[in-house]
Amino acid sequence: MTFYTRNVEGVELCWHPIAPSGSGVTQTRADELATQAMTEVTGETVYPVELSDSEAESVRSRYQELLDAEIAAVSGGN
């Protein structure tokens, strides 16, 4: 699922989360975490949306925090 787009020098860039291989996190769960990050940061609930560089960075940072916590929970905190 594509969550946001950015236009950089006339080129449209798209972002969609990918569940890390071997992490124990499914792609469906990665999409759920990305949805949560988008909603928390931008308030958006319909995707894709166009974001500024700073908004995009904030979404990716929040997604990474959520993903790291999920991986820790799945792996038993190891």
PDB file of N, CA, C and O in Angstrom:
ATOM      1  N   MET A   1       0.849  -1.173   0.000  1.00  0.00           N
ATOM      2  CA  MET A   1       0.000   0.000   0.000  1.00  0.00           C
ATOM      3  C   MET A   1       0.897   1.239   0.000  1.00  0.00           C
ATOM      4  O   MET A   1       1.842   1.323   0.784  1.00  0.00           O
ATOM      5  N   THR A   2       0.607   2.181  -0.863  1.00  0.00           N
ATOM      6  CA  THR A   2       1.353   3.436  -0.897  1.00  0.00           C
ATOM      7  C   THR A   2       0.699   4.416   0.056  1.00  0.00           C
ATOM      8  O   THR A   2      -0.502   4.669  -0.031  1.00  0.00           O
ATOM      9  N   PHE A   3       1.491   4.969   0.968  1.00  0.00           N
ATOM     10  CA  PHE A   3       0.945   5.876   1.968  1.00  0.00           C
ATOM     11  C   PHE A   3       1.138   7.342   1.621  1.00  0.00           C
ATOM     12  O   PHE A   3       0.273   8.168   1.913  1.00  0.00           O
ATOM     13  N   TYR A   4       2.261   7.673   1.003  1.00  0.00           N
ATOM     14  CA  TYR A   4       2.420   9.063   0.612  1.00  0.00           C
ATOM     15  C   TYR A   4       3.282   9.185  -0.621  1.00  0.00           C
ATOM     16  O   TYR A   4       4.024   8.276  -0.995  1.00  0.00           O
ATOM     17  N   THR A   5       3.154  10.353  -1.240  1.00  0.00           N
ATOM     18  CA  THR A   5       3.974  10.689  -2.393  1.00  0.00           C
ATOM     19  C   THR A   5       4.655  12.019  -2.122  1.00  0.00           C
ATOM     20  O   THR A   5       4.184  12.838  -1.333  1.00  0.00           O
ATOM     21  N   ARG A   6       5.757  12.204  -2.787  1.00  0.00           N
ATOM     22  CA  ARG A   6       6.479  13.487  -2.747  1.00  0.00           C
ATOM     23  C   ARG A   6       6.941  13.773  -4.158  1.00  0.00           C
ATOM     24  O   ARG A   6       7.326  12.863  -4.892  1.00  0.00           O
ATOM     25  N   ASN A   7       6.901  15.027  -4.533  1.00  0.00           N
ATOM     26  CA  ASN A   7       7.439  15.424  -5.824  1.00  0.00           C
ATOM     27  C   ASN A   7       8.804  16.043  -5.600  1.00  0.00           C
ATOM     28  O   ASN A   7       8.934  17.049  -4.902  1.00  0.00           O
ATOM     29  N   VAL A   8       9.813  15.443  -6.191  1.00  0.00           N
ATOM     30  CA  VAL A   8      11.192  15.927  -6.064  1.00  0.00           C
ATOM     31  C   VAL A   8      11.700  16.205  -7.468  1.00  0.00           C
ATOM     32  O   VAL A   8      11.907  15.292  -8.268  1.00  0.00           O
ATOM     33  N   GLU A   9      11.893  17.472  -7.746  1.00  0.00           N
ATOM     34  CA  GLU A   9      12.382  17.899  -9.063  1.00  0.00           C
ATOM     35  C   GLU A   9      11.570  17.269 -10.188  1.00  0.00           C
ATOM     36  O   GLU A   9      12.126  16.788 -11.176  1.00  0.00           O
ATOM     37  N   GLY A  10      10.246  17.279 -10.026  1.00  0.00           N
ATOM     38  CA  GLY A  10       9.358  16.775 -11.062  1.00  0.00           C
ATOM     39  C   GLY A  10       9.179  15.268 -11.090  1.00  0.00           C
ATOM     40  O   GLY A  10       8.467  14.748 -11.950  1.00  0.00           O
ATOM     41  N   VAL A  11       9.813  14.556 -10.164  1.00  0.00           N
ATOM     42  CA  VAL A  11       9.689  13.101 -10.101  1.00  0.00           C
ATOM     43  C   VAL A  11       8.840  12.748  -8.885  1.00  0.00           C
ATOM     44  O   VAL A  11       9.115  13.204  -7.775  1.00  0.00           O
ATOM     45  N   GLU A  12       7.808  11.936  -9.098  1.00  0.00           N
ATOM     46  CA  GLU A  12       6.959  11.526  -7.981  1.00  0.00           C
ATOM     47  C   GLU A  12       7.571  10.314  -7.289  1.00  0.00           C
ATOM     48  O   GLU A  12       7.795   9.277  -7.913  1.00  0.00           O
ATOM     49  N   LEU A  13       7.835  10.454  -6.009  1.00  0.00           N
ATOM     50  CA  LEU A  13       8.361   9.366  -5.196  1.00  0.00           C
ATOM     51  C   LEU A  13       7.244   8.858  -4.297  1.00  0.00           C
ATOM     52  O   LEU A  13       6.475   9.652  -3.754  1.00  0.00           O
ATOM     53  N   CYS A  14       7.149   7.558  -4.137  1.00  0.00           N
ATOM     54  CA  CYS A  14       6.113   6.945  -3.313  1.00  0.00           C
ATOM     55  C   CYS A  14       6.758   6.174  -2.167  1.00  0.00           C
ATOM     56  O   CYS A  14       7.866   5.653  -2.303  1.00  0.00           O
ATOM     57  N   TRP A  15       6.055   6.105  -1.038  1.00  0.00           N
ATOM     58  CA  TRP A  15       6.554   5.349   0.099  1.00  0.00           C
ATOM     59  C   TRP A  15       5.521   4.316   0.501  1.00  0.00           C
ATOM     60  O   TRP A  15       4.331   4.604   0.624  1.00  0.00           O
ATOM     61  N   HIS A  16       6.005   3.125   0.698  1.00  0.00           N
ATOM     62  CA  HIS A  16       5.180   2.074   1.275  1.00  0.00           C
ATOM     63  C   HIS A  16       6.091   1.232   2.158  1.00  0.00           C
ATOM     64  O   HIS A  16       7.237   0.968   1.797  1.00  0.00           O
ATOM     65  N   PRO A  17       5.589   0.811   3.310  1.00  0.00           N
ATOM     66  CA  PRO A  17       6.421   0.051   4.233  1.00  0.00           C
ATOM     67  C   PRO A  17       6.668  -1.359   3.728  1.00  0.00           C
ATOM     68  O   PRO A  17       5.828  -1.942   3.041  1.00  0.00           O
ATOM     69  N   ILE A  18       7.809  -1.894   4.070  1.00  0.00           N
ATOM     70  CA  ILE A  18       8.129  -3.283   3.757  1.00  0.00           C
ATOM     71  C   ILE A  18       8.514  -3.965   5.067  1.00  0.00           C
ATOM     72  O   ILE A  18       9.409  -3.507   5.777  1.00  0.00           O
ATOM     73  N   ALA A  19       7.835  -5.050   5.375  1.00  0.00           N
ATOM     74  CA  ALA A  19       8.149  -5.804   6.592  1.00  0.00           C
ATOM     75  C   ALA A  19       9.544  -6.398   6.440  1.00  0.00           C
ATOM     76  O   ALA A  19       9.816  -7.092   5.461  1.00  0.00           O
ATOM     77  N   PRO A  20      10.428  -6.134   7.394  1.00  0.00           N
ATOM     78  CA  PRO A  20      11.788  -6.669   7.300  1.00  0.00           C
ATOM     79  C   PRO A  20      11.796  -8.199   7.307  1.00  0.00           C
ATOM     80  O   PRO A  20      11.137  -8.827   8.135  1.00  0.00           O
ATOM     81  N   SER A  21      12.526  -8.771   6.404  1.00  0.00           N
ATOM     82  CA  SER A  21      12.649 -10.217   6.306  1.00  0.00           C
ATOM     83  C   SER A  21      13.217 -10.784   7.606  1.00  0.00           C
ATOM     84  O   SER A  21      14.196 -10.267   8.144  1.00  0.00           O
ATOM     85  N   GLY A  22      12.602 -11.835   8.096  1.00  0.00           N
ATOM     86  CA  GLY A  22      13.086 -12.495   9.304  1.00  0.00           C
ATOM     87  C   GLY A  22      12.737 -11.792  10.595  1.00  0.00           C
ATOM     88  O   GLY A  22      13.171 -12.223  11.663  1.00  0.00           O
ATOM     89  N   SER A  23      11.958 -10.714  10.528  1.00  0.00           N
ATOM     90  CA  SER A  23      11.637  -9.942  11.731  1.00  0.00           C
ATOM     91  C   SER A  23      10.470 -10.531  12.512  1.00  0.00           C
ATOM     92  O   SER A  23      10.282 -10.218  13.687  1.00  0.00           O
ATOM     93  N   GLY A  24       9.687 -11.385  11.857  1.00  0.00           N
ATOM     94  CA  GLY A  24       8.489 -11.894  12.502  1.00  0.00           C
ATOM     95  C   GLY A  24       7.299 -10.967  12.340  1.00  0.00           C
ATOM     96  O   GLY A  24       6.205 -11.286  12.805  1.00  0.00           O
ATOM     97  N   VAL A  25       7.487  -9.830  11.693  1.00  0.00           N
ATOM     98  CA  VAL A  25       6.414  -8.867  11.445  1.00  0.00           C
ATOM     99  C   VAL A  25       5.873  -9.130  10.040  1.00  0.00           C
ATOM    100  O   VAL A  25       6.627  -9.151   9.067  1.00  0.00           O
ATOM    101  N   THR A  26       4.571  -9.327   9.947  1.00  0.00           N
ATOM    102  CA  THR A  26       3.960  -9.580   8.641  1.00  0.00           C
ATOM    103  C   THR A  26       3.796  -8.276   7.867  1.00  0.00           C
ATOM    104  O   THR A  26       3.844  -7.191   8.447  1.00  0.00           O
ATOM    105  N   GLN A  27       3.605  -8.388   6.571  1.00  0.00           N
ATOM    106  CA  GLN A  27       3.365  -7.198   5.761  1.00  0.00           C
ATOM    107  C   GLN A  27       2.076  -6.499   6.178  1.00  0.00           C
ATOM    108  O   GLN A  27       1.997  -5.270   6.173  1.00  0.00           O
ATOM    109  N   THR A  28       1.078  -7.283   6.535  1.00  0.00           N
ATOM    110  CA  THR A  28      -0.177  -6.695   7.000  1.00  0.00           C
ATOM    111  C   THR A  28       0.063  -5.850   8.241  1.00  0.00           C
ATOM    112  O   THR A  28      -0.472  -4.747   8.357  1.00  0.00           O
ATOM    113  N   ARG A  29       0.870  -6.363   9.172  1.00  0.00           N
ATOM    114  CA  ARG A  29       1.163  -5.607  10.399  1.00  0.00           C
ATOM    115  C   ARG A  29       2.004  -4.372  10.084  1.00  0.00           C
ATOM    116  O   ARG A  29       1.796  -3.315  10.681  1.00  0.00           O
ATOM    117  N   ALA A  30       2.935  -4.492   9.170  1.00  0.00           N
ATOM    118  CA  ALA A  30       3.733  -3.326   8.762  1.00  0.00           C
ATOM    119  C   ALA A  30       2.825  -2.238   8.194  1.00  0.00           C
ATOM    120  O   ALA A  30       3.021  -1.057   8.478  1.00  0.00           O
ATOM    121  N   ASP A  31       1.833  -2.631   7.396  1.00  0.00           N
ATOM    122  CA  ASP A  31       0.871  -1.660   6.862  1.00  0.00           C
ATOM    123  C   ASP A  31       0.066  -1.014   7.985  1.00  0.00           C
ATOM    124  O   ASP A  31      -0.196   0.188   7.951  1.00  0.00           O
ATOM    125  N   GLU A  32      -0.323  -1.805   8.973  1.00  0.00           N
ATOM    126  CA  GLU A  32      -1.063  -1.261  10.119  1.00  0.00           C
ATOM    127  C   GLU A  32      -0.222  -0.242  10.880  1.00  0.00           C
ATOM    128  O   GLU A  32      -0.724   0.808  11.281  1.00  0.00           O
ATOM    129  N   LEU A  33       1.054  -0.554  11.079  1.00  0.00           N
ATOM    130  CA  LEU A  33       1.943   0.376  11.784  1.00  0.00           C
ATOM    131  C   LEU A  33       2.146   1.653  10.976  1.00  0.00           C
ATOM    132  O   LEU A  33       2.208   2.745  11.541  1.00  0.00           O
ATOM    133  N   ALA A  34       2.250   1.519   9.663  1.00  0.00           N
ATOM    134  CA  ALA A  34       2.396   2.696   8.808  1.00  0.00           C
ATOM    135  C   ALA A  34       1.131   3.550   8.859  1.00  0.00           C
ATOM    136  O   ALA A  34       1.206   4.779   8.880  1.00  0.00           O
ATOM    137  N   THR A  35      -0.019   2.903   8.879  1.00  0.00           N
ATOM    138  CA  THR A  35      -1.283   3.637   9.002  1.00  0.00           C
ATOM    139  C   THR A  35      -1.309   4.411  10.310  1.00  0.00           C
ATOM    140  O   THR A  35      -1.704   5.577  10.338  1.00  0.00           O
ATOM    141  N   GLN A  36      -0.889   3.768  11.389  1.00  0.00           N
ATOM    142  CA  GLN A  36      -0.844   4.433  12.694  1.00  0.00           C
ATOM    143  C   GLN A  36       0.099   5.623  12.655  1.00  0.00           C
ATOM    144  O   GLN A  36      -0.240   6.697  13.153  1.00  0.00           O
ATOM    145  N   ALA A  37       1.279   5.448  12.071  1.00  0.00           N
ATOM    146  CA  ALA A  37       2.256   6.544  11.995  1.00  0.00           C
ATOM    147  C   ALA A  37       1.704   7.702  11.178  1.00  0.00           C
ATOM    148  O   ALA A  37       1.841   8.859  11.574  1.00  0.00           O
ATOM    149  N   MET A  38       1.083   7.404  10.043  1.00  0.00           N
ATOM    150  CA  MET A  38       0.508   8.465   9.209  1.00  0.00           C
ATOM    151  C   MET A  38      -0.565   9.233   9.957  1.00  0.00           C
ATOM    152  O   MET A  38      -0.591  10.463   9.924  1.00  0.00           O
ATOM    153  N   THR A  39      -1.452   8.509  10.633  1.00  0.00           N
ATOM    154  CA  THR A  39      -2.544   9.157  11.355  1.00  0.00           C
ATOM    155  C   THR A  39      -2.003  10.009  12.500  1.00  0.00           C
ATOM    156  O   THR A  39      -2.461  11.133  12.702  1.00  0.00           O
ATOM    157  N   GLU A  40      -1.033   9.485  13.250  1.00  0.00           N
ATOM    158  CA  GLU A  40      -0.460  10.240  14.370  1.00  0.00           C
ATOM    159  C   GLU A  40       0.235  11.509  13.895  1.00  0.00           C
ATOM    160  O   GLU A  40       0.094  12.562  14.517  1.00  0.00           O
ATOM    161  N   VAL A  41       0.978  11.421  12.808  1.00  0.00           N
ATOM    162  CA  VAL A  41       1.791  12.556  12.355  1.00  0.00           C
ATOM    163  C   VAL A  41       0.988  13.561  11.537  1.00  0.00           C
ATOM    164  O   VAL A  41       1.125  14.770  11.721  1.00  0.00           O
ATOM    165  N   THR A  42       0.143  13.051  10.626  1.00  0.00           N
ATOM    166  CA  THR A  42      -0.529  13.958   9.690  1.00  0.00           C
ATOM    167  C   THR A  42      -2.024  14.097   9.922  1.00  0.00           C
ATOM    168  O   THR A  42      -2.636  15.059   9.459  1.00  0.00           O
ATOM    169  N   GLY A  43      -2.616  13.148  10.635  1.00  0.00           N
ATOM    170  CA  GLY A  43      -4.061  13.154  10.811  1.00  0.00           C
ATOM    171  C   GLY A  43      -4.801  12.586   9.613  1.00  0.00           C
ATOM    172  O   GLY A  43      -6.028  12.489   9.633  1.00  0.00           O
ATOM    173  N   GLU A  44      -4.071  12.209   8.566  1.00  0.00           N
ATOM    174  CA  GLU A  44      -4.690  11.670   7.352  1.00  0.00           C
ATOM    175  C   GLU A  44      -5.131  10.225   7.568  1.00  0.00           C
ATOM    176  O   GLU A  44      -4.483   9.461   8.283  1.00  0.00           O
ATOM    177  N   THR A  45      -6.241   9.871   6.936  1.00  0.00           N
ATOM    178  CA  THR A  45      -6.736   8.497   7.012  1.00  0.00           C
ATOM    179  C   THR A  45      -7.033   7.919   5.635  1.00  0.00           C
ATOM    180  O   THR A  45      -7.412   6.753   5.527  1.00  0.00           O
ATOM    181  N   VAL A  46      -6.868   8.711   4.585  1.00  0.00           N
ATOM    182  CA  VAL A  46      -7.075   8.259   3.212  1.00  0.00           C
ATOM    183  C   VAL A  46      -5.756   8.438   2.479  1.00  0.00           C
ATOM    184  O   VAL A  46      -5.158   9.513   2.521  1.00  0.00           O
ATOM    185  N   TYR A  47      -5.302   7.388   1.808  1.00  0.00           N
ATOM    186  CA  TYR A  47      -3.971   7.393   1.206  1.00  0.00           C
ATOM    187  C   TYR A  47      -4.054   7.092  -0.276  1.00  0.00           C
ATOM    188  O   TYR A  47      -5.036   6.499  -0.722  1.00  0.00           O
ATOM    189  N   PRO A  48      -3.058   7.480  -1.052  1.00  0.00           N
ATOM    190  CA  PRO A  48      -1.872   8.231  -0.651  1.00  0.00           C
ATOM    191  C   PRO A  48      -2.148   9.730  -0.558  1.00  0.00           C
ATOM    192  O   PRO A  48      -3.108  10.238  -1.138  1.00  0.00           O
ATOM    193  N   VAL A  49      -1.295  10.419   0.177  1.00  0.00           N
ATOM    194  CA  VAL A  49      -1.345  11.875   0.289  1.00  0.00           C
ATOM    195  C   VAL A  49       0.018  12.428  -0.110  1.00  0.00           C
ATOM    196  O   VAL A  49       1.023  11.718  -0.071  1.00  0.00           O
ATOM    197  N   GLU A  50       0.042  13.683  -0.489  1.00  0.00           N
ATOM    198  CA  GLU A  50       1.315  14.316  -0.805  1.00  0.00           C
ATOM    199  C   GLU A  50       1.825  15.007   0.457  1.00  0.00           C
ATOM    200  O   GLU A  50       1.098  15.774   1.088  1.00  0.00           O
ATOM    201  N   LEU A  51       3.075  14.733   0.822  1.00  0.00           N
ATOM    202  CA  LEU A  51       3.675  15.299   2.023  1.00  0.00           C
ATOM    203  C   LEU A  51       4.901  16.127   1.682  1.00  0.00           C
ATOM    204  O   LEU A  51       5.546  15.928   0.653  1.00  0.00           O
ATOM    205  N   SER A  52       5.204  17.058   2.571  1.00  0.00           N
ATOM    206  CA  SER A  52       6.456  17.800   2.461  1.00  0.00           C
ATOM    207  C   SER A  52       7.601  16.899   2.930  1.00  0.00           C
ATOM    208  O   SER A  52       7.367  15.836   3.505  1.00  0.00           O
ATOM    209  N   ASP A  53       8.827  17.329   2.682  1.00  0.00           N
ATOM    210  CA  ASP A  53       9.986  16.551   3.129  1.00  0.00           C
ATOM    211  C   ASP A  53       9.967  16.339   4.639  1.00  0.00           C
ATOM    212  O   ASP A  53      10.231  15.233   5.111  1.00  0.00           O
ATOM    213  N   SER A  54       9.656  17.389   5.401  1.00  0.00           N
ATOM    214  CA  SER A  54       9.682  17.253   6.861  1.00  0.00           C
ATOM    215  C   SER A  54       8.568  16.339   7.351  1.00  0.00           C
ATOM    216  O   SER A  54       8.775  15.559   8.280  1.00  0.00           O
ATOM    217  N   GLU A  55       7.382  16.424   6.736  1.00  0.00           N
ATOM    218  CA  GLU A  55       6.295  15.517   7.123  1.00  0.00           C
ATOM    219  C   GLU A  55       6.667  14.076   6.802  1.00  0.00           C
ATOM    220  O   GLU A  55       6.438  13.173   7.607  1.00  0.00           O
ATOM    221  N   ALA A  56       7.239  13.867   5.630  1.00  0.00           N
ATOM    222  CA  ALA A  56       7.629  12.519   5.224  1.00  0.00           C
ATOM    223  C   ALA A  56       8.662  11.940   6.181  1.00  0.00           C
ATOM    224  O   ALA A  56       8.583  10.771   6.559  1.00  0.00           O
ATOM    225  N   GLU A  57       9.627  12.760   6.569  1.00  0.00           N
ATOM    226  CA  GLU A  57      10.651  12.302   7.513  1.00  0.00           C
ATOM    227  C   GLU A  57      10.031  11.964   8.865  1.00  0.00           C
ATOM    228  O   GLU A  57      10.409  10.974   9.491  1.00  0.00           O
ATOM    229  N   SER A  58       9.081  12.779   9.318  1.00  0.00           N
ATOM    230  CA  SER A  58       8.405  12.518  10.593  1.00  0.00           C
ATOM    231  C   SER A  58       7.622  11.214  10.545  1.00  0.00           C
ATOM    232  O   SER A  58       7.629  10.450  11.510  1.00  0.00           O
ATOM    233  N   VAL A  59       6.948  10.955   9.431  1.00  0.00           N
ATOM    234  CA  VAL A  59       6.191   9.706   9.280  1.00  0.00           C
ATOM    235  C   VAL A  59       7.136   8.516   9.302  1.00  0.00           C
ATOM    236  O   VAL A  59       6.883   7.534  10.001  1.00  0.00           O
ATOM    237  N   ARG A  60       8.230   8.595   8.539  1.00  0.00           N
ATOM    238  CA  ARG A  60       9.178   7.474   8.498  1.00  0.00           C
ATOM    239  C   ARG A  60       9.799   7.237   9.873  1.00  0.00           C
ATOM    240  O   ARG A  60       9.978   6.089  10.281  1.00  0.00           O
ATOM    241  N   SER A  61      10.128   8.312  10.588  1.00  0.00           N
ATOM    242  CA  SER A  61      10.714   8.165  11.928  1.00  0.00           C
ATOM    243  C   SER A  61       9.732   7.502  12.891  1.00  0.00           C
ATOM    244  O   SER A  61      10.101   6.596  13.638  1.00  0.00           O
ATOM    245  N   ARG A  62       8.489   7.955  12.867  1.00  0.00           N
ATOM    246  CA  ARG A  62       7.481   7.370  13.765  1.00  0.00           C
ATOM    247  C   ARG A  62       7.217   5.912  13.398  1.00  0.00           C
ATOM    248  O   ARG A  62       7.071   5.064  14.278  1.00  0.00           O
ATOM    249  N   TYR A  63       7.156   5.625  12.103  1.00  0.00           N
ATOM    250  CA  TYR A  63       6.965   4.244  11.653  1.00  0.00           C
ATOM    251  C   TYR A  63       8.106   3.367  12.164  1.00  0.00           C
ATOM    252  O   TYR A  63       7.864   2.256  12.636  1.00  0.00           O
ATOM    253  N   GLN A  64       9.342   3.849  12.077  1.00  0.00           N
ATOM    254  CA  GLN A  64      10.490   3.064  12.522  1.00  0.00           C
ATOM    255  C   GLN A  64      10.415   2.783  14.017  1.00  0.00           C
ATOM    256  O   GLN A  64      10.747   1.684  14.461  1.00  0.00           O
ATOM    257  N   GLU A  65       9.976   3.782  14.803  1.00  0.00           N
ATOM    258  CA  GLU A  65       9.805   3.578  16.239  1.00  0.00           C
ATOM    259  C   GLU A  65       8.779   2.482  16.511  1.00  0.00           C
ATOM    260  O   GLU A  65       9.011   1.586  17.322  1.00  0.00           O
ATOM    261  N   LEU A  66       7.650   2.563  15.826  1.00  0.00           N
ATOM    262  CA  LEU A  66       6.594   1.560  16.003  1.00  0.00           C
ATOM    263  C   LEU A  66       7.064   0.183  15.552  1.00  0.00           C
ATOM    264  O   LEU A  66       6.785  -0.818  16.211  1.00  0.00           O
ATOM    265  N   LEU A  67       7.774   0.134  14.432  1.00  0.00           N
ATOM    266  CA  LEU A  67       8.272  -1.131  13.906  1.00  0.00           C
ATOM    267  C   LEU A  67       9.287  -1.755  14.860  1.00  0.00           C
ATOM    268  O   LEU A  67       9.234  -2.957  15.120  1.00  0.00           O
ATOM    269  N   ASP A  68      10.206  -0.952  15.381  1.00  0.00           N
ATOM    270  CA  ASP A  68      11.196  -1.466  16.328  1.00  0.00           C
ATOM    271  C   ASP A  68      10.533  -2.055  17.557  1.00  0.00           C
ATOM    272  O   ASP A  68      10.946  -3.107  18.046  1.00  0.00           O
ATOM    273  N   ALA A  69       9.492  -1.376  18.067  1.00  0.00           N
ATOM    274  CA  ALA A  69       8.772  -1.883  19.233  1.00  0.00           C
ATOM    275  C   ALA A  69       8.056  -3.193  18.902  1.00  0.00           C
ATOM    276  O   ALA A  69       8.019  -4.112  19.720  1.00  0.00           O
ATOM    277  N   GLU A  70       7.487  -3.269  17.693  1.00  0.00           N
ATOM    278  CA  GLU A  70       6.796  -4.486  17.269  1.00  0.00           C
ATOM    279  C   GLU A  70       7.770  -5.647  17.130  1.00  0.00           C
ATOM    280  O   GLU A  70       7.475  -6.764  17.557  1.00  0.00           O
ATOM    281  N   ILE A  71       8.915  -5.390  16.541  1.00  0.00           N
ATOM    282  CA  ILE A  71       9.922  -6.445  16.384  1.00  0.00           C
ATOM    283  C   ILE A  71      10.373  -6.951  17.747  1.00  0.00           C
ATOM    284  O   ILE A  71      10.531  -8.155  17.946  1.00  0.00           O
ATOM    285  N   ALA A  72      10.580  -6.028  18.687  1.00  0.00           N
ATOM    286  CA  ALA A  72      10.986  -6.422  20.042  1.00  0.00           C
ATOM    287  C   ALA A  72       9.907  -7.272  20.697  1.00  0.00           C
ATOM    288  O   ALA A  72      10.212  -8.255  21.371  1.00  0.00           O
ATOM    289  N   ALA A  73       8.642  -6.894  20.500  1.00  0.00           N
ATOM    290  CA  ALA A  73       7.551  -7.657  21.101  1.00  0.00           C
ATOM    291  C   ALA A  73       7.437  -9.053  20.491  1.00  0.00           C
ATOM    292  O   ALA A  73       7.216 -10.036  21.198  1.00  0.00           O
ATOM    293  N   VAL A  74       7.589  -9.123  19.188  1.00  0.00           N
ATOM    294  CA  VAL A  74       7.485 -10.412  18.479  1.00  0.00           C
ATOM    295  C   VAL A  74       8.629 -11.341  18.867  1.00  0.00           C
ATOM    296  O   VAL A  74       8.447 -12.550  19.010  1.00  0.00           O
ATOM    297  N   SER A  75       9.824 -10.746  19.036  1.00  0.00           N
ATOM    298  CA  SER A  75      10.994 -11.580  19.334  1.00  0.00           C
ATOM    299  C   SER A  75      11.158 -11.829  20.834  1.00  0.00           C
ATOM    300  O   SER A  75      12.129 -12.456  21.259  1.00  0.00           O
ATOM    301  N   GLY A  76      10.224 -11.347  21.623  1.00  0.00           N
ATOM    302  CA  GLY A  76      10.289 -11.545  23.068  1.00  0.00           C
ATOM    303  C   GLY A  76      11.237 -10.599  23.755  1.00  0.00           C
ATOM    304  O   GLY A  76      11.702 -10.865  24.863  1.00  0.00           O
ATOM    305  N   GLY A  77      11.531  -9.470  23.084  1.00  0.00           N
ATOM    306  CA  GLY A  77      12.387  -8.458  23.686  1.00  0.00           C
ATOM    307  C   GLY A  77      13.853  -8.712  23.558  1.00  0.00           C
ATOM    308  O   GLY A  77      14.654  -8.003  24.166  1.00  0.00           O
ATOM    309  N   ASN A  78      14.243  -9.713  22.775  1.00  0.00           N
ATOM    310  CA  ASN A  78      15.670 -10.019  22.613  1.00  0.00           C
ATOM    311  C   ASN A  78      16.343  -9.030  21.713  1.00  0.00           C
ATOM    312  O   ASN A  78      17.545  -9.136  21.467  1.00  0.00           O
TER     313      ASN A  78
END
